[in-house]
Amino acid sequence: MKIFFSILLCLGISNFSFAQVRNLAEGEKSGKGTVENLDWLVGYWSGTGFGGECEEVWMPEVDGHMVGTFRFWENGQLVFSEFMNLIQDGESVTMKLKHFSPDLEGWEEKEEWTVFQLIELGEQKVWFNGMTIERKGDQLIYHLNVSDGAETKTEILNLSKKAL
């Protein structure tokens, strides 16, 4: 009986984690919000995710843009970095980002971005299409759907606010 409840608990946690991420249905409109309402992201954050170490920095909003950087390393080796931009997009917010290899070779084509459309913006939680970011005190938690084409899994990044 204990094994049954352990399996049930693991499945529940797994499903809860996956349920943390929302997706826009085909043709569904983006949610409403402003970049200014994401000011709780501003700062320097570091922690774990993707099986290694990561950190990011978000700068305050200027002219409807909030710019950030992210880097991920494993076993002391830089794996990739990102340039991120939260953009005021009419009555909504869009996150655009580009990935870079350690030698700064772009993963996306020159004119392409990885794009996350806003679904809903809460007090200190934001749901983008395929990604959720939540702040709990000095903790920033990402739930990110990652697909290899065949299957989608949810990666969790746990970051803590640090002084620069």
Contacts in CASP RR format, 6 or more apart in sequence:
PFRMAT RR
TARGET T0000
AUTHOR 0000-0000-0000
METHOD contacts of the structure
MODEL  1
MKIFFSILLCLGISNFSFAQVRNLAEGEKSGKGTVENLDWLVGYWSGTGF
GGECEEVWMPEVDGHMVGTFRFWENGQLVFSEFMNLIQDGESVTMKLKHF
SPDLEGWEEKEEWTVFQLIELGEQKVWFNGMTIERKGDQLIYHLNVSDGA
ETKTEILNLSKKAL
17 143 0 8 1.000
17 154 0 8 1.000
17 156 0 8 1.000
18 145 0 8 1.000
18 154 0 8 1.000
20 132 0 8 1.000
20 143 0 8 1.000
20 154 0 8 1.000
21 127 0 8 1.000
21 130 0 8 1.000
21 131 0 8 1.000
21 132 0 8 1.000
21 143 0 8 1.000
21 144 0 8 1.000
21 145 0 8 1.000
21 154 0 8 1.000
22 119 0 8 1.000
22 120 0 8 1.000
22 127 0 8 1.000
22 129 0 8 1.000
22 130 0 8 1.000
22 132 0 8 1.000
23 119 0 8 1.000
23 129 0 8 1.000
23 130 0 8 1.000
23 145 0 8 1.000
24 30 0 8 1.000
24 117 0 8 1.000
24 119 0 8 1.000
24 129 0 8 1.000
30 89 0 8 1.000
30 92 0 8 1.000
30 94 0 8 1.000
30 117 0 8 1.000
30 118 0 8 1.000
30 119 0 8 1.000
31 91 0 8 1.000
31 92 0 8 1.000
31 117 0 8 1.000
31 118 0 8 1.000
31 119 0 8 1.000
31 120 0 8 1.000
31 121 0 8 1.000
32 91 0 8 1.000
32 92 0 8 1.000
32 118 0 8 1.000
32 121 0 8 1.000
33 91 0 8 1.000
33 92 0 8 1.000
33 93 0 8 1.000
33 118 0 8 1.000
33 121 0 8 1.000
34 88 0 8 1.000
34 93 0 8 1.000
35 61 0 8 1.000
35 64 0 8 1.000
35 65 0 8 1.000
35 66 0 8 1.000
35 86 0 8 1.000
35 87 0 8 1.000
35 88 0 8 1.000
35 93 0 8 1.000
36 61 0 8 1.000
36 64 0 8 1.000
37 121 0 8 1.000
37 122 0 8 1.000
38 61 0 8 1.000
38 66 0 8 1.000
38 86 0 8 1.000
38 93 0 8 1.000
38 121 0 8 1.000
38 126 0 8 1.000
39 60 0 8 1.000
39 61 0 8 1.000
39 66 0 8 1.000
40 124 0 8 1.000
40 135 0 8 1.000
41 58 0 8 1.000
41 66 0 8 1.000
41 86 0 8 1.000
41 133 0 8 1.000
41 135 0 8 1.000
41 140 0 8 1.000
42 58 0 8 1.000
42 59 0 8 1.000
42 60 0 8 1.000
42 66 0 8 1.000
43 57 0 8 1.000
43 58 0 8 1.000
43 59 0 8 1.000
43 161 0 8 1.000
43 164 0 8 1.000
44 55 0 8 1.000
44 56 0 8 1.000
44 57 0 8 1.000
44 161 0 8 1.000
44 162 0 8 1.000
44 163 0 8 1.000
44 164 0 8 1.000
45 55 0 8 1.000
45 56 0 8 1.000
45 57 0 8 1.000
45 58 0 8 1.000
45 140 0 8 1.000
45 159 0 8 1.000
45 160 0 8 1.000
45 161 0 8 1.000
45 162 0 8 1.000
46 53 0 8 1.000
46 54 0 8 1.000
46 55 0 8 1.000
46 56 0 8 1.000
46 159 0 8 1.000
46 160 0 8 1.000
46 162 0 8 1.000
47 53 0 8 1.000
47 54 0 8 1.000
47 55 0 8 1.000
47 157 0 8 1.000
47 158 0 8 1.000
47 159 0 8 1.000
47 160 0 8 1.000
48 54 0 8 1.000
48 157 0 8 1.000
48 158 0 8 1.000
49 72 0 8 1.000
49 155 0 8 1.000
49 156 0 8 1.000
49 157 0 8 1.000
49 158 0 8 1.000
50 72 0 8 1.000
50 74 0 8 1.000
50 79 0 8 1.000
50 155 0 8 1.000
50 157 0 8 1.000
51 74 0 8 1.000
52 72 0 8 1.000
52 73 0 8 1.000
52 74 0 8 1.000
53 72 0 8 1.000
53 73 0 8 1.000
53 74 0 8 1.000
53 76 0 8 1.000
54 70 0 8 1.000
54 71 0 8 1.000
54 72 0 8 1.000
54 73 0 8 1.000
54 157 0 8 1.000
54 159 0 8 1.000
55 70 0 8 1.000
55 71 0 8 1.000
55 159 0 8 1.000
55 162 0 8 1.000
56 68 0 8 1.000
56 69 0 8 1.000
56 70 0 8 1.000
56 71 0 8 1.000
56 84 0 8 1.000
56 159 0 8 1.000
57 68 0 8 1.000
57 69 0 8 1.000
57 164 0 8 1.000
58 66 0 8 1.000
58 67 0 8 1.000
58 68 0 8 1.000
58 84 0 8 1.000
59 66 0 8 1.000
59 67 0 8 1.000
59 68 0 8 1.000
60 66 0 8 1.000
61 86 0 8 1.000
64 87 0 8 1.000
64 88 0 8 1.000
65 85 0 8 1.000
65 86 0 8 1.000
65 87 0 8 1.000
65 88 0 8 1.000
66 85 0 8 1.000
66 86 0 8 1.000
67 83 0 8 1.000
67 84 0 8 1.000
67 85 0 8 1.000
67 86 0 8 1.000
68 83 0 8 1.000
68 84 0 8 1.000
68 85 0 8 1.000
69 81 0 8 1.000
69 82 0 8 1.000
69 83 0 8 1.000
69 84 0 8 1.000
70 81 0 8 1.000
70 82 0 8 1.000
70 84 0 8 1.000
70 97 0 8 1.000
71 78 0 8 1.000
71 80 0 8 1.000
71 81 0 8 1.000
71 82 0 8 1.000
72 78 0 8 1.000
72 79 0 8 1.000
72 80 0 8 1.000
72 81 0 8 1.000
73 79 0 8 1.000
77 102 0 8 1.000
78 102 0 8 1.000
79 102 0 8 1.000
80 99 0 8 1.000
80 100 0 8 1.000
80 101 0 8 1.000
80 102 0 8 1.000
80 107 0 8 1.000
81 99 0 8 1.000
81 100 0 8 1.000
81 102 0 8 1.000
82 97 0 8 1.000
82 98 0 8 1.000
82 99 0 8 1.000
82 100 0 8 1.000
83 97 0 8 1.000
83 98 0 8 1.000
83 100 0 8 1.000
84 95 0 8 1.000
84 96 0 8 1.000
84 97 0 8 1.000
85 95 0 8 1.000
85 96 0 8 1.000
85 97 0 8 1.000
86 93 0 8 1.000
86 94 0 8 1.000
86 95 0 8 1.000
87 93 0 8 1.000
87 94 0 8 1.000
87 95 0 8 1.000
87 96 0 8 1.000
89 118 0 8 1.000
92 117 0 8 1.000
92 118 0 8 1.000
93 118 0 8 1.000
93 121 0 8 1.000
93 126 0 8 1.000
94 115 0 8 1.000
94 116 0 8 1.000
94 117 0 8 1.000
94 118 0 8 1.000
95 115 0 8 1.000
95 116 0 8 1.000
95 128 0 8 1.000
95 131 0 8 1.000
96 113 0 8 1.000
96 114 0 8 1.000
96 115 0 8 1.000
96 116 0 8 1.000
97 113 0 8 1.000
97 114 0 8 1.000
97 116 0 8 1.000
98 106 0 8 1.000
98 107 0 8 1.000
98 108 0 8 1.000
98 113 0 8 1.000
98 114 0 8 1.000
99 106 0 8 1.000
99 107 0 8 1.000
99 108 0 8 1.000
99 114 0 8 1.000
100 106 0 8 1.000
100 107 0 8 1.000
101 107 0 8 1.000
108 114 0 8 1.000
116 128 0 8 1.000
116 129 0 8 1.000
116 130 0 8 1.000
116 131 0 8 1.000
117 128 0 8 1.000
117 129 0 8 1.000
118 126 0 8 1.000
118 127 0 8 1.000
118 128 0 8 1.000
118 129 0 8 1.000
119 127 0 8 1.000
119 128 0 8 1.000
119 129 0 8 1.000
120 126 0 8 1.000
120 127 0 8 1.000
121 127 0 8 1.000
124 134 0 8 1.000
124 135 0 8 1.000
124 136 0 8 1.000
124 137 0 8 1.000
125 132 0 8 1.000
125 133 0 8 1.000
125 134 0 8 1.000
125 135 0 8 1.000
126 132 0 8 1.000
126 133 0 8 1.000
126 134 0 8 1.000
130 144 0 8 1.000
130 145 0 8 1.000
131 142 0 8 1.000
131 143 0 8 1.000
131 144 0 8 1.000
131 145 0 8 1.000
132 142 0 8 1.000
132 143 0 8 1.000
132 144 0 8 1.000
133 140 0 8 1.000
133 141 0 8 1.000
133 142 0 8 1.000
134 140 0 8 1.000
134 141 0 8 1.000
134 143 0 8 1.000
135 141 0 8 1.000
137 161 0 8 1.000
138 160 0 8 1.000
138 161 0 8 1.000
139 158 0 8 1.000
139 159 0 8 1.000
139 160 0 8 1.000
139 161 0 8 1.000
140 157 0 8 1.000
140 158 0 8 1.000
140 159 0 8 1.000
140 160 0 8 1.000
140 161 0 8 1.000
141 156 0 8 1.000
141 157 0 8 1.000
141 158 0 8 1.000
141 159 0 8 1.000
142 155 0 8 1.000
142 156 0 8 1.000
142 157 0 8 1.000
142 159 0 8 1.000
143 154 0 8 1.000
143 155 0 8 1.000
143 156 0 8 1.000
144 154 0 8 1.000
144 155 0 8 1.000
144 156 0 8 1.000
144 157 0 8 1.000
145 152 0 8 1.000
145 153 0 8 1.000
145 154 0 8 1.000
145 155 0 8 1.000
146 152 0 8 1.000
146 153 0 8 1.000
146 154 0 8 1.000
146 155 0 8 1.000
147 153 0 8 1.000
END
